[in-house]
Amino acid sequence: MKALFNIAALLVFAALLTSCDFPSDPPLRATDTPDTPGDGPVDAGELLPLKTGNQWIYLIKPRSRPASSPIAVSARRLTFEGEEYYYLRYGPMLGPAGPKNAFPSLLANDSTGLHFYLPVNPNDTLRLTRTPTPVFHLPYPARPGQWQQMSYSEYSVRLTNVDTLVTVYDASMQLPCHRYEVAHSNRLLQVYYIVPGVCILRVDTDDIEFHTIAWRLR
């Protein structure tokens, strides 16, 4: 068994710091600019390691309020008609428009990337009773490029950088992330910062940030 904890696990009870405003970004590496992002290598493996027993600890930071207490979540394997999904919920947090999750709660990896689904029945958290509804997917492996319109929804996605340095919340550690933008009906909704093979390090919305501060991978 392989276990990984980041340094932020030792700091979860320390004073919480304020993060940058959406949609501003952490700096690119010195060799990149916003107009010429680094391509980076073509990576292999899974963008997010969905496996029973893998655990992530996150917190929620509204723009104008203190951060939440740390919350631990684990990937829960579910199947329906031979297809495999993992239930992983970051949230909810009550925002101006109502409860908000970081991302749709059912996830699956395949050769094209990380896919996000919504359960048709909101109570399908332990057992799926219907085929989940696809929402969008983050391409991986991939290189920065243009917007990709989802054929099955009104969402579109683009990978803008593969080596954006992001500081772990309330810690001094910086990690290189894939940066994805997610839009709905041509309106930018979220920015995802993902450490491939490790975690969704940060999700920015217009009023709330979700930060992963520690993890354990098996």
C-alpha positions as CSV (number, residue, x, y, z in Angstrom):
1,M,0.0,0.0,0.0
2,K,1.3,3.4,-0.9
3,A,0.3,6.4,1.2
4,L,0.9,10.0,0.4
5,F,0.2,13.0,2.7
6,N,1.1,16.5,1.8
7,I,2.5,18.9,4.3
8,A,-0.8,20.8,4.6
9,A,-2.1,17.9,6.7
10,L,0.1,19.2,9.5
11,L,-1.4,22.7,9.2
12,V,-5.1,22.1,8.9
13,F,-5.7,23.7,12.3
14,A,-3.6,26.7,11.6
15,A,-4.9,30.2,10.6
16,L,-6.4,30.1,7.1
17,L,-5.2,32.5,4.4
18,T,-7.1,34.3,1.7
19,S,-6.6,33.0,-1.9
20,C,-6.6,35.0,-5.1
21,D,-9.7,36.1,-6.8
22,F,-11.4,34.2,-9.7
23,P,-10.5,34.0,-12.5
24,S,-6.9,35.2,-11.8
25,D,-4.3,32.5,-11.8
26,P,-1.1,31.5,-10.1
27,P,2.0,32.4,-12.1
28,L,3.2,30.3,-15.0
29,R,6.6,28.9,-15.0
30,A,9.3,31.3,-16.0
31,T,9.5,29.9,-19.6
32,D,5.8,30.4,-20.3
33,T,3.6,33.3,-20.9
34,P,-0.2,33.5,-21.1
35,D,0.0,33.7,-24.9
36,T,2.5,30.9,-25.3
37,P,1.8,28.3,-22.6
38,G,4.2,25.4,-22.3
39,D,3.1,22.2,-24.0
40,G,4.8,19.9,-21.6
41,P,5.1,16.1,-22.1
42,V,2.2,13.9,-23.2
43,D,1.4,12.2,-19.9
44,A,0.1,8.7,-19.3
45,G,-2.1,7.2,-16.6
46,E,-5.2,8.7,-15.0
47,L,-5.8,12.3,-14.5
48,L,-7.4,11.5,-11.1
49,P,-6.6,8.2,-9.4
50,L,-10.1,6.8,-8.8
51,K,-9.7,3.8,-6.6
52,T,-11.6,2.5,-3.6
53,G,-9.7,3.6,-0.5
54,N,-8.1,6.7,-2.0
55,Q,-8.9,9.7,0.2
56,W,-8.6,13.5,-0.2
57,I,-9.1,16.2,2.4
58,Y,-10.4,19.5,1.2
59,L,-11.9,22.8,2.5
60,I,-14.2,25.3,1.1
61,K,-13.3,29.0,0.9
62,P,-16.1,31.5,0.1
63,R,-14.9,34.9,-1.2
64,S,-16.1,36.9,1.7
65,R,-16.1,34.4,4.6
66,P,-13.6,32.2,6.5
67,A,-12.8,28.8,5.1
68,S,-14.6,25.7,6.3
69,S,-13.1,23.1,8.5
70,P,-11.3,20.3,6.6
71,I,-13.5,17.6,5.1
72,A,-12.3,14.1,4.3
73,V,-13.8,12.2,1.3
74,S,-13.1,8.9,-0.3
75,A,-13.8,7.5,-3.8
76,R,-16.8,5.1,-3.7
77,R,-17.0,2.6,-6.6
78,L,-20.5,2.2,-8.2
79,T,-21.5,0.2,-11.3
80,F,-24.5,0.2,-13.6
81,E,-25.0,-2.2,-16.5
82,G,-21.3,-3.1,-16.5
83,E,-20.1,0.5,-16.5
84,E,-17.9,1.8,-13.6
85,Y,-18.3,5.1,-11.8
86,Y,-16.9,6.6,-8.6
87,Y,-18.9,8.7,-6.3
88,L,-16.8,11.6,-5.0
89,R,-18.4,14.7,-3.6
90,Y,-16.7,18.0,-2.9
91,G,-19.4,20.2,-1.2
92,P,-22.0,21.5,-1.0
93,M,-21.5,25.1,0.0
94,L,-24.4,27.5,0.1
95,G,-23.7,30.3,-2.4
96,P,-25.9,33.2,-3.7
97,A,-27.5,30.9,-6.2
98,G,-28.0,28.0,-3.7
99,P,-26.0,24.9,-2.8
100,K,-22.8,24.5,-4.9
101,N,-20.6,21.5,-5.4
102,A,-17.1,21.7,-6.8
103,F,-18.0,19.3,-9.6
104,P,-20.6,16.7,-10.6
105,S,-20.4,13.8,-8.1
106,L,-19.9,10.8,-10.4
107,L,-16.6,10.4,-12.1
108,A,-15.0,7.9,-14.4
109,N,-11.7,7.6,-16.3
110,D,-11.1,6.3,-19.8
111,S,-8.6,6.7,-22.5
112,T,-9.9,10.2,-23.4
113,G,-9.7,11.7,-19.9
114,L,-11.7,12.3,-16.7
115,H,-15.5,12.2,-17.2
116,F,-18.1,13.9,-14.9
117,Y,-21.7,12.7,-14.5
118,L,-24.8,13.5,-12.5
119,P,-27.0,10.7,-11.1
120,V,-30.5,10.8,-12.5
121,N,-31.7,10.0,-9.0
122,P,-30.1,12.3,-6.5
123,N,-30.3,9.6,-3.9
124,D,-28.1,7.3,-6.0
125,T,-25.0,7.6,-3.7
126,L,-24.7,4.0,-2.6
127,R,-26.3,2.2,-5.6
128,L,-27.1,3.4,-9.1
129,T,-30.6,2.8,-10.3
130,R,-30.3,4.5,-13.7
131,T,-27.6,5.4,-16.2
132,P,-25.9,8.6,-15.0
133,T,-26.1,11.8,-17.2
134,P,-22.8,12.9,-18.7
135,V,-22.0,16.5,-18.1
136,F,-18.4,17.2,-19.4
137,H,-15.0,15.6,-19.5
138,L,-11.5,16.9,-19.0
139,P,-9.2,15.6,-21.8
140,Y,-6.1,13.7,-20.7
141,P,-3.5,13.1,-21.9
142,A,-3.8,16.3,-23.9
143,R,-2.0,19.5,-24.9
144,P,-3.2,23.1,-24.5
145,G,-5.6,24.0,-27.2
146,Q,-9.0,25.4,-28.2
147,W,-12.4,25.0,-26.6
148,Q,-14.0,21.6,-27.0
149,Q,-17.8,21.6,-27.1
150,M,-19.3,18.5,-25.5
151,S,-21.6,16.7,-27.9
152,Y,-24.0,15.6,-25.2
153,S,-24.4,18.9,-23.2
154,E,-24.0,22.6,-23.3
155,Y,-20.7,22.5,-21.6
156,S,-17.3,23.2,-23.2
157,V,-13.8,22.7,-21.9
158,R,-10.3,23.7,-22.7
159,L,-6.9,22.9,-21.3
160,T,-4.9,26.1,-21.1
161,N,-1.7,25.0,-19.4
162,V,0.1,21.8,-18.2
163,D,2.5,23.3,-15.7
164,T,0.8,26.1,-13.9
165,L,2.3,26.3,-10.4
166,V,-0.2,26.4,-7.6
167,T,0.5,26.9,-3.9
168,V,-1.2,24.3,-1.6
169,Y,-3.7,26.3,0.5
170,D,-2.1,27.6,3.7
171,A,1.2,26.0,3.0
172,S,4.5,26.8,1.2
173,M,4.4,23.8,-1.2
174,Q,3.9,24.5,-4.9
175,L,2.8,21.9,-7.3
176,P,2.6,21.9,-11.2
177,C,-1.0,21.6,-12.4
178,H,-3.0,21.1,-15.5
179,R,-5.3,24.1,-15.8
180,Y,-8.7,23.5,-17.3
181,E,-11.5,26.0,-18.0
182,V,-15.1,24.8,-18.0
183,A,-17.9,26.9,-19.5
184,H,-21.6,26.5,-19.9
185,S,-23.5,28.2,-22.8
186,N,-20.3,30.2,-23.4
187,R,-20.1,31.5,-19.8
188,L,-17.0,30.6,-17.9
189,L,-18.1,28.7,-14.8
190,Q,-15.0,27.1,-13.2
191,V,-11.3,26.7,-13.4
192,Y,-9.7,23.4,-12.4
193,Y,-6.1,22.9,-11.2
194,I,-5.3,19.2,-11.3
195,V,-2.1,17.5,-10.3
196,P,-2.2,14.4,-12.6
197,G,-2.3,11.2,-10.8
198,V,-2.8,12.8,-7.4
199,C,-5.7,15.2,-6.9
200,I,-7.9,18.0,-8.0
201,L,-5.9,20.6,-6.1
202,R,-8.2,23.6,-6.6
203,V,-11.5,24.5,-8.2
204,D,-12.4,28.2,-8.6
205,T,-15.9,29.5,-9.2
206,D,-17.1,33.1,-9.2
207,D,-17.8,33.1,-5.5
208,I,-16.3,30.0,-3.9
209,E,-13.0,28.1,-4.0
210,F,-12.5,24.4,-3.2
211,H,-9.0,23.5,-2.0
212,T,-7.5,20.0,-1.6
213,I,-5.0,20.2,1.3
214,A,-4.0,16.5,1.9
215,W,-4.4,13.1,0.4
216,R,-3.8,9.4,0.9
217,L,-3.4,7.2,-2.2
218,R,-3.3,3.4,-2.2
